[in-house]
Amino acid sequence: MQSRNQGNYRNPCLTMHQPWASLLVYGIKRSEGRSWPAPIRGRLWIHAASKVPDESTIKAMEEFYREIYAVNGITEIKFPEHYPVSRLLGCVEVVGCVRGEELACWDGVPEGVRLEALTDYCWLCEQPQKLVIPFEMRGYQKIYNLEKKIYEAAARGLTKVESPLPVKFPLPNPRDPFSLKPDSLLVNASESKQSELGKSLSLNAAIAGARAAATQYSKNQNHSTSYLTRTSTMNIDILQKIETASSDLEEVSDDSTPSDNEKEFSGCKETLTREQKQQAGPSPKIFAEAVRALKSP
């Protein structure tokens, strides 16, 4: 896999799998989870990788966001009509980056945002904008700089997006754009309210479905993840480890060689039933399987 322009970012861009890429640009996804802290602040361009998302993945992720927005009373969400691939989609403003346990118990943000905090690091995003006409281009691994010609054309084609629930992440020091950083909130992870929110079966099922959708991008299909068989009392520490690996799989280039993250994630997988092992490709009923698993004694 290729990587370029490590540091010295001028017009930084991140390549992500669909549907996560469009969900971020549309302002539905407000925190981008990674296993590494955000090296930038300010505008981050979002590019969709070449892999076409299957319908079950899209449905699982849309259901996940319906559930977490419902926690804050938002029941109407306008999802993207299409999830284009190999396209530059738009941009967001990265205003901070905190640890997952910090965001999970931060009273300064809506409860639904805290439910997105199941990764080592959470890149906090505001002011989403989308391109009226997405640009076809190739992506790269990690963060890279857009080519000058693409940037100049894209900057002229942006339009603001109305998020279902706009979020303003307050900076500890408004004069320092890097003040909202890991360990800056000084919160006690044990005080997280996440366990309280986990009492809803439908919410737990949606979270499990989202995790299942993310694992479909692992190159190794010899095993399936074990969280589909876990109950609603799943340990949150295990969820954090799974989400960290899943988020890293969202970050790709358009090459087909498995990344180190993908290999590591494959090693963390546990077996399901023989029937599930024998399924070829993504399951068409991810969310339904998650619900059944959570209802199992």
Steps between C-alpha positions, in 0.01 A plus 500: 500500500625849424535788737623849422553844650548394860476833680532844341130497412370773271166363381466184711271220386394169652374199301220303664273213405136560425251550658712660777649760264165643389355482851784723619466751216123518553551593865332185627826354629660753735797311636748311285655216698863401455772313684729802461451866597412762240818673377309800366243762588283680250365388167526131414388382157316167486546253215300179449698185424429278200318218682126504431306460827245220518141577591517322836793718606315817404185391683694404812678835518186700431318308775789569737469875445122495526533344843768731639324812369176376657675522838492878450147505361596526132281265297532646150835450330562563132753240394693526173310368200821358357837390636744567213842338494841618376381858544599806697180572695556817700660607824460552874678712759702299751478709817649256748603147585441327833519150634191286471449480875514879521232555237284218641444688826521860382190680624569786261376306197171322418458144620480372143848636429635313801369177351740545208793496744611138489847547354842586639484847349205705378550772241234762574347642182285805430379709204450224241492605135439286195596537138213569265674269255738248664838482328634168377847435636722240660552483874799421719571366845506720812472875442636644176489829314259561214657590171489873438270482196252275680502721808442820305206350312352336811520816709269670248243220502414470868157546653411504868323205657223523758577241766215322684642630829789747458763467771745763623795349683624763750877556510667509842701795367328684212832662408669164450349285220689197634375539857229234454740207498538161671489530881387864477154438647631342822194284551462175684422223253330302776232769515394438142126491447538257214393202711176677585420554134573134427178380664304534175489177300446683172792732571729208585386319186573805287849531649565131440374533143732793436796301627404206281478727197850633564653153521382414149803692373749258648688314224513181706165321479606189691332618818216730601495741790360381827299800605197382300461227760552720803218623722407856591727469807808494274805644672567852374878444498458225241274725294769767499763259368268376226402851394862611485582217261182563300573869462849431373349280230295797381824678413635363175671570175370361174762223498393145580790393725380435859629759747666423833182616674291255302734212585498594867122525503466160334705354781254636755198330346317212666303225332122488467289202401597275210217641289627857550853396412384352172325817386675660206544876515302747709186384676182648355337506845761658725258693715257212536781270612611755756149526643467122527838476666410758761175322580674167553522391866 
